[in-house]
Amino acid sequence: MGLGSYLIYVAILMIIPLWAQSRVKSTYKKYSKVATSSSMTGAQVARKILDDNGLNNVAIEETRGMLSDHYDPRKKIVRLSTDNFHGHSMAASAVAAHEVGHAIQDAQDYAFLRLRSALVPVASFGSNISIFLIIGGALLGMSGLLLLGIIFFAAAVLFQLITLPVEFDASNRAMEQMVSTGVITNNEERPTKKVLNAAALTYVAAALVALAELIRFLLMFFAMNED
């Protein structure tokens, strides 16, 4: 890969996640100013959907940070950022319902969620050590070391890919629950989907970047073994 091609490649890897983040922030900002007809806060939306699905044991907590919302499967807690916990907007409702979607996945033993959880330690270790092995293998001309790094990196990529069906499924569950519980009306479905789809872009971007990097490392390995 020439210098020009490499610079273009690096630029693309930087542009994709930045573009995705920009879409998320702009969409969230737009619909965080639009209240739902139900006027429920994100916390109320989360509680209603949880209770309607028999998940009274799942708690809801407020957490710091912007869009720091997440579901903790170990402690059975849905954590919502301050704006979404107290907000009455479509954005707040969509984010809250999405995180509850993960809680429902957990309760129903959703296969991809279980697989992703099992891969967390492997993916975490792989993403931390792989780059050192890859750089070391490339600098020292040791294809075996490079391949080991690629294998560890592949585990992290697999985690990113498995995350996609988990997140899309949680969003689908969120839409279904918001409509069936009356949190949103029919004319509010489209903007709600826009919020959920924008958030999904960040996961798609991360997976594409990770996959592109894996392909680059594999090409590096094959080139080394041709010499």
Residue frames relative to the residue before (quaternion, step in Angstrom):
aa qw qx qy qz dx dy dz
M 1.0000 0.0000 0.0000 0.0000 0.00 0.00 0.00
G 0.3784 -0.7433 0.5079 0.2153 3.59 -0.68 1.12
L 0.6903 -0.4875 0.3342 0.4173 3.53 -1.31 0.33
G 0.6543 0.5247 -0.3131 0.4456 3.58 0.96 -0.90
S 0.6707 0.4948 -0.2899 0.4703 3.55 0.95 -0.95
Y 0.6429 0.5320 -0.3185 0.4496 3.54 1.04 -0.82
L 0.6519 0.5120 -0.3146 0.4626 3.59 0.99 -0.85
I 0.6330 0.5166 -0.3258 0.4757 3.56 1.05 -0.77
Y 0.6303 0.5441 -0.3138 0.4563 3.56 1.02 -0.88
V 0.6701 0.4898 -0.2891 0.4769 3.59 0.89 -0.96
A 0.6401 0.5385 -0.3226 0.4430 3.58 0.98 -0.86
I 0.6477 0.5165 -0.3083 0.4676 3.56 1.02 -0.88
L 0.6546 0.5184 -0.3111 0.4539 3.58 0.97 -0.87
M 0.6673 0.4740 -0.2967 0.4920 3.58 1.15 -0.57
I 0.6669 0.5341 -0.2995 0.4246 3.57 1.00 -0.88
I 0.6368 0.5661 -0.3389 0.3990 3.60 0.90 -0.91
P 0.7267 0.4058 -0.2796 0.4786 3.66 0.68 -0.92
L 0.6234 0.5378 -0.3460 0.4499 3.60 1.05 -0.69
W 0.6379 0.5166 -0.3157 0.4760 3.57 1.03 -0.81
A 0.6554 0.5144 -0.3100 0.4580 3.59 0.93 -0.89
Q 0.6616 0.5038 -0.3013 0.4665 3.57 0.94 -0.90
S 0.6336 0.5351 -0.3227 0.4562 3.56 1.05 -0.80
R 0.6457 0.5180 -0.3153 0.4641 3.58 1.01 -0.85
V 0.6424 0.5276 -0.3197 0.4547 3.56 0.95 -0.88
K 0.6992 0.4854 -0.2751 0.4470 3.56 0.79 -1.05
S 0.6814 0.4891 -0.2984 0.4554 3.59 0.91 -0.89
T 0.6610 0.4944 -0.3030 0.4763 3.59 0.99 -0.86
Y 0.6515 0.5125 -0.3128 0.4637 3.56 0.94 -0.90
K 0.6541 0.5226 -0.3108 0.4500 3.58 0.94 -0.94
K 0.6496 0.5321 -0.3114 0.4449 3.58 0.98 -0.89
Y 0.7931 0.3381 -0.1745 0.4757 3.57 0.73 -1.05
S 0.5157 0.5943 -0.4385 0.4342 3.57 1.26 0.09
K 0.6604 0.4781 -0.2953 0.4981 3.57 1.33 -0.18
V 0.6532 0.4807 -0.3074 0.4978 3.57 1.32 -0.03
A 0.2817 -0.7850 0.5321 0.1458 3.58 -0.52 1.18
T 0.4576 -0.6551 0.5220 0.2983 3.56 -1.16 0.59
S 0.6166 -0.5648 0.3993 0.3760 3.55 -1.20 0.48
S 0.6459 0.5289 -0.3190 0.4486 3.58 1.16 -0.57
S 0.2667 -0.8051 0.4828 0.2182 3.60 1.30 -0.44
M 0.3918 0.7128 -0.4913 0.3115 3.60 1.13 0.56
T 0.4537 -0.6508 0.5284 0.3024 3.54 -1.14 0.62
G 0.6715 -0.4810 0.3614 0.4327 3.57 -1.26 0.27
A 0.6401 0.5312 -0.3167 0.4557 3.56 1.02 -0.84
Q 0.6632 0.5019 -0.3021 0.4658 3.58 0.99 -0.83
V 0.6187 0.5370 -0.3294 0.4695 3.56 1.08 -0.79
A 0.6626 0.5094 -0.2984 0.4609 3.55 0.90 -0.98
R 0.6722 0.5057 -0.2982 0.4511 3.59 0.88 -0.94
K 0.6545 0.5243 -0.3127 0.4460 3.57 0.95 -0.90
I 0.6876 0.4742 -0.2881 0.4682 3.59 0.84 -0.97
L 0.6314 0.5298 -0.3303 0.4600 3.57 0.99 -0.81
D 0.6945 0.4794 -0.2789 0.4584 3.58 0.82 -1.00
D 0.6497 0.5252 -0.3119 0.4526 3.58 1.03 -0.81
N 0.7196 0.3923 -0.2347 0.5227 3.56 1.24 -0.45
G 0.5680 -0.6493 0.3553 0.3600 3.55 1.27 0.40
L 0.5198 0.6413 -0.4127 0.3850 3.57 1.22 0.42
N 0.0713 0.8384 -0.5320 0.0947 3.56 0.79 1.07
N 0.6232 0.5651 -0.3316 0.4270 3.57 1.23 -0.44
V 0.6032 0.5492 -0.3569 0.4551 3.59 1.26 -0.27
A 0.2709 -0.7846 0.5426 0.1287 3.55 -0.71 1.11
I 0.2649 -0.7291 0.6061 0.1762 3.55 -1.34 0.29
E 0.0195 -0.8104 0.5848 -0.0282 3.55 -0.81 1.01
E 0.4207 -0.6582 0.5596 0.2770 3.52 -1.25 0.52
T 0.0573 -0.8039 0.5918 0.0140 3.58 -0.96 0.87
R 0.5452 -0.6389 0.4397 0.3182 3.55 -1.17 0.55
G 0.6798 0.5047 -0.3668 0.3854 3.52 -1.32 0.33
M 0.4732 -0.6587 0.5070 0.2918 3.54 -1.24 0.53
L 0.8433 -0.0141 -0.0464 0.5352 3.57 -0.83 1.05
S 0.3437 0.7269 -0.5058 0.3126 3.54 0.98 0.95
D 0.3146 0.7921 -0.4670 0.2358 3.55 1.34 0.29
H 0.1896 0.7750 -0.5867 0.1382 3.57 -1.01 0.80
Y 0.3539 -0.6887 0.5818 0.2488 3.52 -1.35 0.24
D 0.2303 -0.7644 0.5919 0.1108 3.55 -0.90 1.01
P 0.2609 -0.8122 0.5006 0.1474 3.62 -0.21 1.24
R 0.6099 0.5654 -0.3589 0.4238 3.59 1.15 -0.51
K 0.7806 0.2996 -0.1545 0.5264 3.57 0.94 -0.89
K 0.3608 -0.7491 0.4777 0.2836 3.59 1.31 -0.07
I 0.4779 0.6466 -0.4461 0.3931 3.55 0.77 1.09
V 0.2357 -0.7174 0.6379 0.1511 3.55 -1.04 0.88
R 0.1020 -0.8054 0.5831 0.0303 3.58 -0.59 1.14
L 0.1014 -0.8050 0.5845 0.0035 3.53 -0.78 1.13
S 0.4941 -0.6427 0.4936 0.3148 3.56 -0.98 0.83
T 0.7106 -0.5006 0.2899 0.4005 3.56 -1.17 0.63
D 0.6774 0.4985 -0.3022 0.4487 3.60 0.83 -0.97
N 0.7156 0.4372 -0.2567 0.4805 3.58 0.97 -0.80
F 0.5912 0.5714 -0.3559 0.4441 3.58 1.13 -0.61
H 0.7941 0.2997 -0.1358 0.5111 3.58 0.89 -0.99
G 0.5808 0.6458 -0.3602 0.3403 3.59 1.21 -0.46
H 0.3355 -0.7402 0.5555 0.1759 3.55 -1.20 0.70
S 0.4809 0.7278 -0.3898 0.2951 3.58 1.29 0.09
M 0.6576 -0.4796 0.4017 0.4198 3.53 -1.36 0.16
A 0.6283 0.5434 -0.3300 0.4484 3.54 1.04 -0.79
A 0.6653 0.5063 -0.2981 0.4606 3.57 0.90 -0.94
S 0.6630 0.5063 -0.2993 0.4631 3.57 0.96 -0.89
A 0.6605 0.5202 -0.3036 0.4484 3.57 0.96 -0.91
V 0.6706 0.4931 -0.2961 0.4684 3.57 0.90 -0.93
A 0.6544 0.5143 -0.3108 0.4589 3.58 0.93 -0.91
A 0.6691 0.4959 -0.2968 0.4673 3.58 0.92 -0.91
H 0.6155 0.5529 -0.3406 0.4466 3.59 1.06 -0.73
E 0.6830 0.4754 -0.2933 0.4706 3.58 0.89 -0.90
V 0.6186 0.5159 -0.3403 0.4852 3.57 1.10 -0.64
G 0.5570 0.6026 -0.3750 0.4312 3.56 1.18 -0.60
H 0.6423 0.5073 -0.3139 0.4812 3.57 1.08 -0.74
A 0.6270 0.5325 -0.3338 0.4603 3.58 1.05 -0.75
I 0.6430 0.5053 -0.3145 0.4819 3.58 1.05 -0.78
Q 0.6064 0.5443 -0.3435 0.4669 3.59 1.05 -0.77
D 0.6531 0.5269 -0.2988 0.4545 3.54 0.95 -0.96
A 0.6833 0.4944 -0.2837 0.4563 3.57 0.89 -0.95
Q 0.7398 0.3947 -0.2136 0.5012 3.58 1.10 -0.71
D 0.4339 -0.7257 0.4397 0.3030 3.59 1.29 0.24
Y 0.0593 0.8210 -0.5588 0.1006 3.56 0.86 1.01
A 0.5131 -0.7197 0.3788 0.2743 3.56 -0.54 1.25
F 0.6947 0.4805 -0.2903 0.4497 3.60 0.82 -0.95
L 0.6168 0.5272 -0.3487 0.4691 3.59 1.10 -0.64
R 0.6425 0.5146 -0.3159 0.4718 3.58 0.98 -0.84
L 0.6624 0.5051 -0.3013 0.4640 3.57 0.96 -0.90
R 0.6507 0.5103 -0.3192 0.4630 3.58 0.96 -0.83
S 0.6465 0.5209 -0.3172 0.4583 3.58 0.96 -0.84
A 0.6570 0.5132 -0.3054 0.4601 3.57 1.02 -0.82
L 0.6937 0.4875 -0.2671 0.4580 3.57 1.13 -0.67
V 0.4387 0.7351 -0.4437 0.2652 3.61 1.21 -0.33
P 0.7122 0.4369 -0.2983 0.4614 3.68 0.65 -0.92
V 0.6531 0.5124 -0.3147 0.4603 3.59 1.00 -0.81
A 0.6786 0.4923 -0.2854 0.4645 3.56 0.92 -0.95
S 0.6389 0.5306 -0.3205 0.4555 3.57 1.02 -0.82
F 0.6674 0.4834 -0.2882 0.4878 3.57 0.94 -0.92
G 0.6654 0.5307 -0.2973 0.4327 3.54 0.95 -0.92
S 0.6829 0.4855 -0.2903 0.4623 3.57 0.92 -0.90
N 0.6655 0.5150 -0.3002 0.4492 3.60 1.11 -0.64
I 0.7856 0.3540 -0.1759 0.4759 3.57 0.88 -0.93
S 0.5531 0.6679 -0.3878 0.3125 3.59 1.11 -0.64
I 0.6717 0.5201 -0.3195 0.4199 3.59 0.84 -0.92
F 0.6353 0.5239 -0.3271 0.4635 3.59 1.08 -0.72
L 0.6592 0.4990 -0.3001 0.4758 3.56 1.02 -0.84
I 0.6597 0.5140 -0.3042 0.4562 3.56 0.98 -0.86
I 0.6697 0.4799 -0.2988 0.4817 3.58 0.90 -0.91
G 0.6497 0.5221 -0.3103 0.4571 3.57 0.97 -0.88
G 0.6668 0.5069 -0.2962 0.4590 3.56 0.95 -0.90
A 0.6670 0.5043 -0.2967 0.4612 3.57 1.02 -0.86
L 0.6943 0.4814 -0.2762 0.4583 3.59 0.91 -0.91
L 0.7414 0.4016 -0.2144 0.4930 3.56 1.01 -0.85
G 0.4222 -0.7200 0.4538 0.3120 3.56 1.28 -0.15
M 0.4633 0.6672 -0.4453 0.3766 3.56 1.17 0.62
S 0.2796 -0.8067 0.4998 0.1458 3.57 -0.13 1.31
G 0.6058 0.5672 -0.3502 0.4343 3.60 1.11 -0.63
L 0.6588 0.4934 -0.2917 0.4873 3.56 1.00 -0.87
L 0.6298 0.5307 -0.3177 0.4699 3.55 1.05 -0.83
L 0.6629 0.5059 -0.3032 0.4612 3.58 0.92 -0.89
L 0.6221 0.5349 -0.3384 0.4609 3.59 1.01 -0.77
G 0.6499 0.5127 -0.3046 0.4711 3.56 1.00 -0.86
I 0.6403 0.5256 -0.3161 0.4624 3.57 1.03 -0.82
I 0.6335 0.5325 -0.3287 0.4550 3.59 1.00 -0.80
F 0.6616 0.4873 -0.3014 0.4838 3.57 0.96 -0.88
F 0.6500 0.5087 -0.3163 0.4676 3.57 0.99 -0.83
A 0.6150 0.5642 -0.3399 0.4336 3.58 1.05 -0.75
A 0.6058 0.5515 -0.3494 0.4548 3.59 1.12 -0.67
A 0.6531 0.4996 -0.3058 0.4800 3.57 1.05 -0.80
V 0.6326 0.5224 -0.3227 0.4720 3.58 1.07 -0.76
L 0.6242 0.5398 -0.3304 0.4581 3.57 0.99 -0.83
F 0.6209 0.5397 -0.3299 0.4630 3.57 1.04 -0.80
Q 0.6531 0.5148 -0.3062 0.4634 3.58 0.97 -0.91
L 0.6769 0.4994 -0.2947 0.4534 3.57 0.94 -0.88
I 0.6623 0.4955 -0.3018 0.4741 3.58 1.01 -0.81
T 0.5708 0.6008 -0.3700 0.4198 3.57 1.19 -0.55
L 0.5957 0.6128 -0.3627 0.3716 3.60 1.05 -0.73
P 0.7138 0.4138 -0.2950 0.4819 3.67 0.66 -0.91
V 0.5901 0.5718 -0.3669 0.4361 3.59 1.12 -0.62
E 0.7157 0.4541 -0.2559 0.4648 3.57 0.85 -0.99
F 0.6600 0.4987 -0.3158 0.4647 3.59 0.95 -0.83
D 0.6397 0.5176 -0.3236 0.4671 3.57 1.02 -0.76
A 0.6368 0.5231 -0.3288 0.4613 3.60 1.00 -0.81
S 0.6517 0.5074 -0.3124 0.4693 3.58 1.03 -0.76
N 0.6398 0.5166 -0.3240 0.4678 3.58 1.01 -0.78
R 0.6379 0.5082 -0.3150 0.4854 3.55 1.03 -0.80
A 0.6259 0.5524 -0.3315 0.4395 3.59 1.01 -0.83
M 0.6662 0.4967 -0.3050 0.4651 3.59 0.89 -0.93
E 0.6578 0.5238 -0.3035 0.4481 3.54 0.90 -0.96
Q 0.6959 0.4753 -0.2729 0.4641 3.57 0.91 -0.93
M 0.6517 0.5277 -0.3224 0.4392 3.59 0.97 -0.80
V 0.6659 0.4829 -0.2931 0.4873 3.56 1.08 -0.75
S 0.7076 0.4802 -0.2730 0.4406 3.57 0.81 -1.02
T 0.7152 0.4260 -0.2569 0.4910 3.61 1.09 -0.61
G 0.5050 -0.6878 0.4006 0.3338 3.58 1.29 -0.04
V 0.3298 0.7502 -0.5059 0.2692 3.59 1.21 0.40
I 0.7790 0.0973 -0.0598 0.6165 3.56 1.12 -0.75
T 0.4274 -0.6724 0.5412 0.2690 3.55 -1.28 0.45
N 0.7299 -0.4371 0.2923 0.4369 3.57 -1.28 0.18
N 0.7063 0.4561 -0.2784 0.4643 3.60 0.94 -0.82
E 0.6425 0.4991 -0.3331 0.4767 3.59 1.28 -0.02
E 0.4611 0.7040 -0.4363 0.3184 3.58 1.28 -0.09
R 0.6641 0.5356 -0.3186 0.4130 3.59 0.87 -0.92
P 0.7002 0.4389 -0.2985 0.4774 3.65 0.76 -0.89
T 0.6081 0.5486 -0.3557 0.4503 3.58 1.10 -0.64
K 0.6391 0.5210 -0.3179 0.4679 3.57 1.02 -0.81
K 0.6152 0.5567 -0.3481 0.4365 3.57 1.05 -0.72
V 0.6391 0.5150 -0.3200 0.4731 3.58 1.02 -0.80
L 0.6889 0.4855 -0.2786 0.4605 3.57 0.86 -0.97
N 0.6644 0.5045 -0.3020 0.4614 3.59 0.99 -0.83
A 0.6295 0.5342 -0.3325 0.4559 3.57 1.03 -0.77
A 0.6493 0.5126 -0.3128 0.4667 3.57 0.99 -0.85
A 0.6383 0.5408 -0.3236 0.4420 3.59 1.04 -0.78
L 0.5593 0.6286 -0.3835 0.3808 3.59 1.14 -0.59
T 0.6232 0.5534 -0.3556 0.4231 3.59 1.00 -0.73
Y 0.6659 0.4889 -0.2995 0.4774 3.58 1.04 -0.76
V 0.6265 0.5243 -0.3286 0.4740 3.57 1.06 -0.76
A 0.6553 0.5156 -0.3066 0.4590 3.58 0.94 -0.91
A 0.6574 0.5127 -0.3081 0.4583 3.57 0.93 -0.91
A 0.6607 0.5046 -0.3054 0.4643 3.58 0.99 -0.83
L 0.6499 0.5188 -0.3144 0.4578 3.59 0.99 -0.83
V 0.6548 0.5072 -0.3062 0.4692 3.56 0.96 -0.89
A 0.6658 0.4997 -0.3010 0.4651 3.59 0.90 -0.92
L 0.6597 0.5073 -0.3074 0.4615 3.59 0.97 -0.84
A 0.6387 0.5234 -0.3182 0.4656 3.58 1.03 -0.82
E 0.6459 0.5138 -0.3145 0.4690 3.57 1.00 -0.79
L 0.6343 0.5337 -0.3247 0.4553 3.57 1.00 -0.83
I 0.6475 0.5118 -0.3104 0.4716 3.57 0.97 -0.87
R 0.6422 0.5243 -0.3228 0.4566 3.60 0.99 -0.83
F 0.6636 0.5011 -0.3034 0.4652 3.59 0.95 -0.85
L 0.6401 0.5221 -0.3223 0.4625 3.57 1.04 -0.78
L 0.6384 0.5140 -0.3180 0.4765 3.57 1.03 -0.80
M 0.6137 0.5427 -0.3320 0.4676 3.56 1.10 -0.74
F 0.6597 0.5151 -0.2982 0.4589 3.55 0.98 -0.90
F 0.6734 0.4880 -0.2983 0.4684 3.59 0.89 -0.92
A 0.6370 0.5246 -0.3289 0.4592 3.58 1.02 -0.80
M 0.6429 0.5319 -0.3219 0.4474 3.57 0.99 -0.82
N 0.7147 0.4558 -0.2522 0.4667 3.57 0.99 -0.82
E 0.5880 0.5560 -0.3731 0.4538 3.58 1.27 -0.12
D 0.6053 0.5888 -0.3464 0.4086 3.56 1.20 -0.57
